[in-house]
Amino acid sequence: MNQMEWGESKKWLQGEDTSSFYRHLLEDAREKPYKDKLKRMVVKPSEMPWELSPQGILKHMVNSEMNTRLETLDIYMQIIPPGSRSGKHRHLAEEFIYVMEGEGYDIHVDCDVEITDTYHWIPEKTEKKFEWEIGDVIYIPPNTIHQHFNGSSEKPARLISAINRIYKFSGLNDLEQIENAPEYKGDRKLTAEDVKSMISRKRL
């Protein structure tokens, strides 16, 4: 009897390429404890980069590109100048925000999904308003359009945001920017002096 009686055997036996994928994976697992020792256990404020992003003024505290030991979260501080607001966006991962300074409110819009040959997120018509102040925690559900507003015309607001980066590494980096923050002027380098200037401006 022919031991390879299935016609597909002619297909799966084709190919001359070889790999070391599994061995590399095994080596990476063995080397991880040593590589982890080289990662940052403490990040100083001077090592946290600024970014003037479409979402607003950010100071990255922990990020996948910063070589820190934390592997599951991205964390940044967001500064909203007096009388200003953040950008408006939506993302698949849920988000946790702690109010370090200031007072204001959030506008949230839930989304429904529409699936055809692709999928689309359809915003609901109802907006939800949530007021916050120093010491409060804000929860952003998955796929909720949201925007932060500084309620003071004299003082800045500071928010600490933590978001799960596992979605990003799982091929689910579904991030949509709907509106840019007023301070965003394109690809511009941001310095601490720029931030001081921005947050000292009072809005009438």
KEFILO-234482 format. One line per field, with one value per residue: residue number from 0; residue in three letters; x, y, z of N, C-alpha, C in turn. Coordinates in nm, 3 decimals, decimal comma, padded with zeros to 5 digits. Atoms other than C-alpha are relative to their C-alpha. Layout:
# KEFILO-234482
minu	NUM:...
votor	Ala:...
n.px	X:...
n.py	Y:...
n.pz	Z:...
ca.px	X:...
ca.py	Y:...
ca.pz	Z:...
c.px	X:...
c.py	Y:...
c.pz	Z:...
This chain:
# KEFILO-234482
minu	0:1:2:3:4:5:6:7:8:9:10:11:12:13:14:15:16:17:18:19:20:21:22:23:24:25:26:27:28:29:30:31:32:33:34:35:36:37:38:39:40:41:42:43:44:45:46:47:48:49:50:51:52:53:54:55:56:57:58:59:60:61:62:63:64:65:66:67:68:69:70:71:72:73:74:75:76:77:78:79:80:81:82:83:84:85:86:87:88:89:90:91:92:93:94:95:96:97:98:99:100:101:102:103:104:105:106:107:108:109:110:111:112:113:114:115:116:117:118:119:120:121:122:123:124:125:126:127:128:129:130:131:132:133:134:135:136:137:138:139:140:141:142:143:144:145:146:147:148:149:150:151:152:153:154:155:156:157:158:159:160:161:162:163:164:165:166:167:168:169:170:171:172:173:174:175:176:177:178:179:180:181:182:183:184:185:186:187:188:189:190:191:192:193:194:195:196:197:198:199:200:201:202:203
votor	Met:Asn:Gln:Met:Glu:Trp:Gly:Glu:Ser:Lys:Lys:Trp:Leu:Gln:Gly:Glu:Asp:Thr:Ser:Ser:Phe:Tyr:Arg:His:Leu:Leu:Glu:Asp:Ala:Arg:Glu:Lys:Pro:Tyr:Lys:Asp:Lys:Leu:Lys:Arg:Met:Val:Val:Lys:Pro:Ser:Glu:Met:Pro:Trp:Glu:Leu:Ser:Pro:Gln:Gly:Ile:Leu:Lys:His:Met:Val:Asn:Ser:Glu:Met:Asn:Thr:Arg:Leu:Glu:Thr:Leu:Asp:Ile:Tyr:Met:Gln:Ile:Ile:Pro:Pro:Gly:Ser:Arg:Ser:Gly:Lys:His:Arg:His:Leu:Ala:Glu:Glu:Phe:Ile:Tyr:Val:Met:Glu:Gly:Glu:Gly:Tyr:Asp:Ile:His:Val:Asp:Cys:Asp:Val:Glu:Ile:Thr:Asp:Thr:Tyr:His:Trp:Ile:Pro:Glu:Lys:Thr:Glu:Lys:Lys:Phe:Glu:Trp:Glu:Ile:Gly:Asp:Val:Ile:Tyr:Ile:Pro:Pro:Asn:Thr:Ile:His:Gln:His:Phe:Asn:Gly:Ser:Ser:Glu:Lys:Pro:Ala:Arg:Leu:Ile:Ser:Ala:Ile:Asn:Arg:Ile:Tyr:Lys:Phe:Ser:Gly:Leu:Asn:Asp:Leu:Glu:Gln:Ile:Glu:Asn:Ala:Pro:Glu:Tyr:Lys:Gly:Asp:Arg:Lys:Leu:Thr:Ala:Glu:Asp:Val:Lys:Ser:Met:Ile:Ser:Arg:Lys:Arg:Leu
n.px	00,085:-00,071:00,009:00,043:00,108:00,073:-00,062:-00,058:-00,138:-00,088:-00,004:-00,064:-00,142:-00,072:-00,067:-00,137:-00,037:-00,004:00,002:-00,037:00,098:00,024:-00,122:-00,010:00,099:-00,054:-00,113:00,055:00,054:-00,113:-00,073:00,086:-00,037:-00,119:00,041:00,084:-00,086:-00,049:00,112:00,014:00,089:00,042:-00,008:-00,003:00,073:-00,085:-00,008:00,134:00,005:00,117:00,053:00,117:00,066:00,138:00,084:-00,035:-00,133:-00,023:-00,132:00,005:-00,061:-00,035:00,041:-00,068:-00,126:-00,086:-00,085:00,032:00,038:00,145:00,022:00,142:00,069:-00,061:00,046:-00,049:00,064:00,055:00,019:00,097:-00,011:00,124:00,106:-00,020:00,055:-00,083:00,057:00,110:-00,038:00,063:-00,093:00,058:-00,035:00,056:-00,097:00,018:-00,059:00,002:-00,010:-00,104:00,013:00,101:00,139:00,055:00,101:-00,018:00,114:-00,014:00,101:-00,011:00,006:00,047:-00,080:00,070:-00,090:00,032:-00,125:-00,090:00,082:00,000:00,058:00,102:00,027:00,138:00,035:00,001:-00,125:00,003:-00,093:-00,047:-00,083:-00,107:-00,087:-00,122:00,019:00,098:-00,041:00,089:-00,009:00,038:00,029:-00,050:00,066:00,079:-00,056:-00,010:-00,076:-00,012:00,011:-00,043:00,108:-00,053:-00,061:-00,120:-00,096:-00,006:00,040:-00,097:00,061:-00,088:00,074:-00,058:00,075:-00,054:-00,068:00,010:00,077:-00,090:-00,089:00,082:00,049:00,128:-00,026:00,110:-00,003:00,054:-00,001:00,117:-00,023:-00,128:-00,005:-00,029:-00,143:-00,074:-00,030:-00,080:-00,117:-00,080:-00,068:00,051:-00,094:00,062:00,029:00,123:00,113:00,020:00,064:00,137:00,088:00,011:00,094:00,137:00,102:00,115
n.py	-00,120:-00,127:-00,063:-00,138:00,015:-00,125:-00,082:-00,123:00,023:-00,061:-00,143:-00,037:00,034:-00,099:-00,108:00,027:-00,093:00,049:-00,109:00,029:-00,077:00,056:-00,015:-00,142:-00,021:00,063:-00,083:-00,123:00,032:00,021:-00,125:-00,106:-00,050:-00,083:-00,122:-00,078:-00,072:-00,120:-00,093:-00,098:00,025:-00,134:-00,099:-00,135:-00,096:-00,049:00,105:00,017:-00,092:-00,079:00,010:-00,080:00,097:-00,036:00,012:-00,109:-00,004:00,125:00,036:00,146:00,053:00,138:00,028:00,118:-00,041:-00,063:00,102:00,017:00,137:00,018:00,049:00,012:-00,129:-00,127:-00,101:-00,135:-00,113:-00,096:-00,134:-00,078:-00,140:-00,063:-00,023:00,076:00,135:00,100:00,046:00,096:00,124:00,127:00,113:00,129:00,033:-00,084:-00,096:-00,044:-00,133:-00,059:-00,146:-00,048:-00,144:-00,070:00,044:-00,013:00,100:00,084:00,033:00,136:00,046:00,143:00,035:00,131:00,052:00,042:00,092:00,042:00,063:-00,050:-00,041:-00,143:-00,040:-00,102:-00,070:-00,024:-00,142:-00,055:-00,027:00,010:-00,094:00,041:-00,102:00,054:-00,093:00,062:00,121:00,090:00,097:00,003:00,126:-00,009:00,134:00,028:-00,058:-00,118:-00,128:-00,081:-00,125:-00,061:-00,146:-00,068:-00,089:-00,124:-00,092:-00,055:00,103:00,119:00,131:00,107:00,133:00,114:00,099:00,134:00,074:00,134:00,008:00,135:-00,008:-00,046:00,109:00,109:-00,041:-00,067:-00,142:-00,072:-00,134:-00,096:-00,139:-00,064:-00,145:-00,031:-00,099:-00,133:-00,031:00,080:-00,073:00,085:00,066:-00,103:00,047:-00,066:-00,009:-00,034:-00,143:-00,015:00,042:-00,106:-00,112:00,037:00,015:-00,128:-00,086:00,007:-00,012:-00,081
n.pz	00,000:00,003:-00,131:00,018:00,096:00,018:00,103:-00,054:-00,044:00,099:-00,029:-00,126:00,004:00,079:-00,072:-00,046:-00,106:-00,138:-00,097:-00,139:-00,076:-00,133:-00,078:-00,038:-00,106:-00,120:-00,044:-00,055:-00,132:-00,091:-00,018:-00,051:-00,134:00,009:00,070:-00,090:-00,093:00,068:00,018:-00,107:-00,113:-00,041:00,108:-00,055:00,083:00,109:00,101:00,057:00,114:00,032:00,137:00,037:00,086:00,035:-00,119:-00,090:-00,061:-00,071:-00,052:-00,006:-00,122:00,036:00,137:00,055:00,064:-00,102:-00,063:-00,142:-00,034:00,015:00,136:00,035:00,001:00,037:-00,095:00,027:-00,064:00,096:-00,055:00,077:-00,041:-00,047:00,096:00,124:00,005:00,067:00,125:-00,013:00,069:-00,036:00,011:-00,040:-00,138:-00,105:-00,052:-00,139:-00,013:-00,134:00,006:-00,090:-00,025:00,078:00,005:00,135:00,034:00,119:00,085:00,052:00,095:00,028:00,142:00,044:00,110:00,122:00,070:00,137:00,039:-00,104:-00,114:-00,025:-00,128:00,021:-00,126:-00,040:00,005:-00,136:-00,068:-00,145:-00,063:-00,132:-00,063:-00,083:-00,072:-00,051:-00,078:00,063:00,101:00,117:00,076:00,140:00,051:00,135:00,118:-00,034:00,041:-00,121:00,003:-00,132:00,000:-00,121:-00,041:-00,055:00,096:-00,062:-00,042:00,087:-00,052:00,027:-00,006:00,021:00,078:00,014:00,102:00,025:00,129:00,054:00,124:00,105:00,038:00,054:00,131:-00,017:-00,029:00,063:-00,056:00,096:-00,046:00,059:-00,009:-00,062:-00,107:00,055:-00,005:00,099:00,123:00,086:-00,057:-00,066:-00,121:-00,119:-00,112:-00,128:00,004:00,079:-00,084:-00,099:00,068:00,036:-00,116:-00,072:00,071:-00,048:00,104:-00,041
ca.px	00,000:00,120:00,205:00,132:-00,203:-00,326:-00,261:-00,182:00,146:00,296:00,217:00,331:00,666:00,754:00,993:01,363:01,359:01,454:01,429:01,536:01,217:01,160:01,524:01,519:01,204:01,370:01,686:01,477:01,302:01,637:01,787:01,486:01,589:01,924:01,768:01,518:01,804:01,906:01,560:01,470:01,325:01,302:01,226:01,324:01,117:01,413:01,397:01,027:00,994:00,752:00,524:00,293:00,053:-00,286:-00,429:-00,251:00,049:00,187:00,477:00,540:00,610:00,612:00,603:00,695:00,975:01,128:01,297:01,116:01,031:00,656:00,535:00,156:00,074:00,155:00,132:00,152:00,077:-00,150:-00,145:-00,447:-00,388:-00,642:-00,972:-00,850:-00,932:-00,768:-00,806:-01,101:-01,029:-01,142:-00,945:-01,016:-00,837:-01,001:-00,831:-00,786:-00,721:-00,628:-00,681:-00,360:-00,450:-00,740:-01,106:-01,314:-01,533:-01,532:-01,765:-01,813:-01,997:-02,059:-02,025:-02,207:-02,028:-02,143:-01,993:-02,003:-01,695:-01,513:-01,623:-01,712:-01,780:-02,100:-02,127:-02,450:-02,638:-02,632:-02,337:-02,254:-02,093:-01,882:-01,743:-01,414:-01,176:-00,844:-00,825:-01,094:-01,055:-01,203:-01,281:-01,290:-01,471:-01,347:-01,433:-01,579:-01,518:-01,392:-01,251:-01,128:-01,211:-01,033:-01,306:-01,076:-00,977:-00,685:-00,523:-00,400:-00,533:-00,301:-00,421:-00,234:-00,349:-00,283:-00,383:-00,335:-00,074:-00,156:-00,413:-00,143:00,088:-00,202:-00,260:-00,558:-00,417:-00,755:-00,689:-00,889:-00,818:-01,139:-01,036:-00,696:-00,615:-00,600:-00,229:-00,132:00,038:00,184:00,519:00,674:00,931:00,807:01,025:00,954:00,972:00,703:00,480:00,535:00,436:00,124:-00,010:00,048:-00,188:-00,528:-00,831:-01,112
ca.py	00,000:00,347:00,508:00,852:00,794:01,150:01,374:01,670:01,501:01,631:01,981:01,976:01,818:02,113:02,388:02,411:02,697:02,619:02,823:02,845:03,008:02,771:02,777:03,157:03,153:02,918:03,131:03,441:03,272:03,172:03,519:03,714:03,722:03,872:04,119:04,226:04,326:04,584:04,743:05,044:04,978:05,351:05,626:05,979:06,280:06,395:06,061:06,093:06,239:06,517:06,493:06,751:06,501:06,522:06,421:06,709:06,771:06,438:06,336:05,965:05,788:05,426:05,322:05,013:05,217:05,330:05,001:04,970:04,651:04,710:04,516:04,541:04,911:05,241:05,532:05,903:06,233:06,467:06,840:07,044:07,422:07,656:07,662:07,411:07,052:06,731:06,581:06,353:05,988:05,627:05,308:04,940:04,910:05,031:05,319:05,428:05,796:05,953:06,327:06,466:06,833:07,050:07,002:06,960:06,714:06,438:06,388:06,019:05,871:05,496:05,323:05,037:04,811:04,762:04,462:04,417:04,319:04,533:04,668:05,025:05,192:05,396:05,665:05,680:06,011:06,053:06,217:06,144:06,409:06,317:06,587:06,527:06,694:06,626:06,275:06,127:05,823:05,823:05,497:05,490:05,178:05,004:05,182:05,486:05,820:06,055:06,401:06,581:06,945:07,167:07,344:07,620:07,927:07,995:07,663:07,362:07,010:06,709:06,357:06,026:05,778:05,402:05,191:04,823:04,772:04,402:04,494:04,673:04,371:04,142:04,327:04,520:04,874:05,022:05,390:05,665:06,038:06,233:06,583:06,731:06,923:07,303:07,312:07,061:07,230:06,936:06,767:07,010:06,932:07,016:07,137:07,191:07,567:07,535:07,354:07,621:07,886:07,698:07,628:07,984:08,131:08,210:08,162:08,416
ca.pz	00,000:-00,081:00,253:00,109:-00,052:-00,013:-00,311:-00,089:00,014:-00,309:-00,186:00,177:00,088:-00,134:-00,023:00,061:00,315:00,674:00,992:01,354:01,482:01,771:01,881:01,876:02,089:02,335:02,347:02,406:02,699:02,849:02,804:02,928:03,298:03,197:02,952:03,218:03,448:03,187:03,181:03,392:03,736:03,808:03,556:03,657:03,541:03,332:03,145:03,060:02,709:02,619:02,317:02,164:02,013:01,839:02,179:02,354:02,580:02,701:02,924:02,873:03,202:03,081:02,718:02,517:02,355:02,686:02,792:03,126:03,315:03,295:02,992:03,001:03,036:02,869:03,113:03,043:03,212:03,017:03,083:02,971:02,976:03,140:02,954:02,696:02,610:02,495:02,153:02,089:02,012:02,038:02,105:02,161:02,495:02,814:02,996:03,358:03,440:03,774:03,823:03,974:03,951:03,843:03,770:03,458:03,276:03,016:02,722:02,631:02,333:02,312:01,975:01,805:01,559:01,201:01,021:00,643:00,446:00,705:01,041:01,135:01,469:01,463:01,735:01,929:01,926:02,304:02,479:02,842:03,062:03,364:03,595:03,775:04,019:04,189:04,336:04,111:03,887:03,535:03,355:02,975:02,843:02,526:02,199:02,371:02,200:02,470:02,531:02,845:02,920:03,172:03,371:03,498:03,297:03,533:03,630:03,429:03,473:03,502:03,432:03,463:03,199:03,203:02,903:02,827:02,555:02,505:02,239:02,040:02,044:01,948:01,621:01,761:01,766:01,674:01,748:01,578:01,623:01,564:01,673:01,755:02,071:02,015:02,106:01,837:01,541:01,355:01,410:01,659:01,925:02,274:02,562:02,931:02,870:02,603:02,851:03,118:02,867:02,755:03,103:03,225:02,968:03,110:02,889:02,908
c.px	00,089:-00,018:-00,044:-00,109:-00,082:00,075:00,068:00,144:00,099:00,015:00,081:00,147:00,083:00,067:00,135:00,041:-00,001:00,002:00,052:-00,097:-00,016:00,124:00,019:-00,097:00,051:00,116:-00,050:-00,055:00,113:00,070:-00,083:00,037:00,121:-00,032:-00,082:00,084:00,053:-00,110:-00,016:-00,100:-00,056:00,017:-00,010:-00,080:00,080:00,013:-00,134:-00,018:-00,133:-00,047:-00,119:-00,073:-00,137:-00,095:00,032:00,142:00,019:00,143:-00,004:00,078:00,049:-00,054:00,080:00,133:00,100:00,085:-00,021:-00,045:-00,150:-00,033:-00,146:-00,073:00,086:-00,061:00,057:-00,076:-00,049:-00,024:-00,095:00,007:-00,134:-00,100:00,009:-00,060:00,102:-00,050:-00,117:00,040:-00,077:00,104:-00,064:00,026:-00,071:00,112:-00,039:00,073:-00,015:00,022:00,099:-00,022:-00,113:-00,139:-00,052:-00,106:00,041:-00,130:00,028:-00,115:00,024:-00,015:-00,060:00,086:-00,089:00,097:-00,057:00,120:00,114:-00,087:00,017:-00,063:-00,092:-00,031:-00,149:-00,027:00,009:00,141:-00,018:00,107:00,034:00,093:00,104:00,080:00,118:-00,032:-00,097:00,067:-00,104:00,021:-00,051:-00,027:00,059:-00,087:-00,096:00,072:00,003:00,091:-00,003:-00,001:00,045:-00,107:00,046:00,063:00,132:00,107:00,000:-00,060:00,107:-00,065:00,107:-00,082:00,078:-00,088:00,071:00,064:-00,009:-00,076:00,092:00,089:-00,075:-00,059:-00,132:00,019:-00,103:-00,014:-00,045:00,000:-00,110:00,016:00,133:-00,015:00,036:00,148:00,080:00,015:00,087:00,121:00,096:00,062:-00,045:00,106:-00,076:-00,035:-00,126:-00,122:-00,030:-00,073:-00,147:-00,093:-00,014:-00,097:-00,141:-00,096:-00,119:-00,129
c.py	00,124:00,071:00,146:00,001:00,126:00,087:00,124:-00,021:00,061:00,150:00,028:-00,037:00,100:00,103:-00,041:00,092:-00,069:00,121:-00,047:00,071:-00,052:00,016:00,144:00,032:-00,055:00,082:00,129:-00,022:-00,017:00,131:00,109:00,048:00,093:00,132:00,090:00,082:00,129:00,105:00,088:-00,047:00,132:00,094:00,138:00,095:00,051:-00,101:-00,025:00,100:00,073:-00,031:00,094:-00,078:00,051:-00,008:00,109:-00,010:-00,124:-00,007:-00,150:-00,050:-00,143:-00,026:-00,119:00,035:00,059:-00,100:-00,008:-00,144:-00,026:-00,033:-00,001:00,132:00,108:00,105:00,136:00,102:00,093:00,132:00,077:00,144:00,058:00,024:-00,081:-00,140:-00,093:-00,019:-00,094:-00,126:-00,120:-00,110:-00,125:-00,032:00,092:00,085:00,043:00,133:00,049:00,150:00,048:00,144:00,054:-00,060:00,021:-00,105:-00,075:-00,005:-00,137:-00,030:-00,149:-00,026:-00,140:-00,044:-00,041:-00,084:-00,034:-00,079:00,050:00,032:00,150:00,026:00,118:00,069:00,010:00,150:00,067:00,018:-00,013:00,092:-00,048:00,108:-00,066:00,111:-00,078:-00,120:-00,100:-00,096:-00,001:-00,132:00,024:-00,141:-00,022:00,065:00,114:00,125:00,090:00,120:00,061:00,152:00,056:00,102:00,133:00,085:00,056:-00,105:-00,118:-00,122:-00,102:-00,134:-00,106:-00,110:-00,132:-00,080:-00,131:-00,007:-00,139:00,000:00,036:-00,113:-00,122:00,035:00,074:00,146:00,086:00,136:00,099:00,140:00,076:00,151:00,023:00,100:00,136:00,032:-00,070:00,078:-00,082:-00,054:00,105:-00,057:00,084:-00,002:00,034:00,148:00,028:-00,032:00,107:00,119:-00,029:-00,002:00,128:00,095:-00,020:00,018:00,078:-00,065
c.pz	00,000:00,133:-00,009:-00,105:-00,018:-00,102:00,054:00,049:-00,097:00,026:00,126:00,006:-00,079:00,090:00,053:00,115:00,136:00,094:00,134:00,094:00,143:00,089:00,047:00,114:00,132:00,056:00,064:00,140:00,103:00,035:00,066:00,140:-00,002:-00,071:00,091:00,099:-00,060:-00,018:00,124:00,106:00,053:-00,119:00,063:-00,090:-00,119:-00,113:-00,069:-00,114:-00,014:-00,142:-00,014:-00,107:-00,043:00,120:00,103:00,053:00,087:00,054:00,025:00,121:-00,019:-00,139:-00,052:-00,064:00,100:00,079:00,151:00,027:-00,018:-00,145:-00,044:-00,012:-00,064:00,091:-00,040:00,085:-00,110:00,071:-00,092:00,049:00,046:-00,113:-00,128:00,013:-00,066:-00,143:00,029:-00,075:00,054:-00,015:00,059:00,147:00,099:00,061:00,142:00,014:00,143:-00,012:00,106:00,042:-00,086:00,011:-00,142:-00,024:-00,125:-00,078:-00,062:-00,096:-00,026:-00,149:-00,019:-00,118:-00,115:-00,082:-00,137:-00,050:00,089:00,122:00,023:00,137:-00,023:00,133:00,028:00,003:00,137:00,054:00,151:00,058:00,140:00,056:00,090:00,066:00,056:00,091:-00,060:-00,097:-00,111:-00,071:-00,141:-00,051:-00,140:-00,107:00,032:-00,049:00,123:-00,018:00,139:-00,013:00,135:00,037:00,056:-00,110:00,052:00,030:-00,097:00,070:-00,037:00,024:-00,022:-00,066:-00,007:-00,096:-00,031:-00,139:-00,065:-00,132:-00,117:-00,050:-00,052:-00,136:00,005:00,040:-00,073:00,066:-00,106:00,062:-00,074:-00,003:00,070:00,114:-00,059:-00,006:-00,110:-00,130:-00,095:00,074:00,057:00,125:00,118:00,110:00,128:00,005:-00,080:00,086:00,105:-00,061:-00,030:00,120:00,080:-00,067:00,053:-00,117:00,055:-00,043
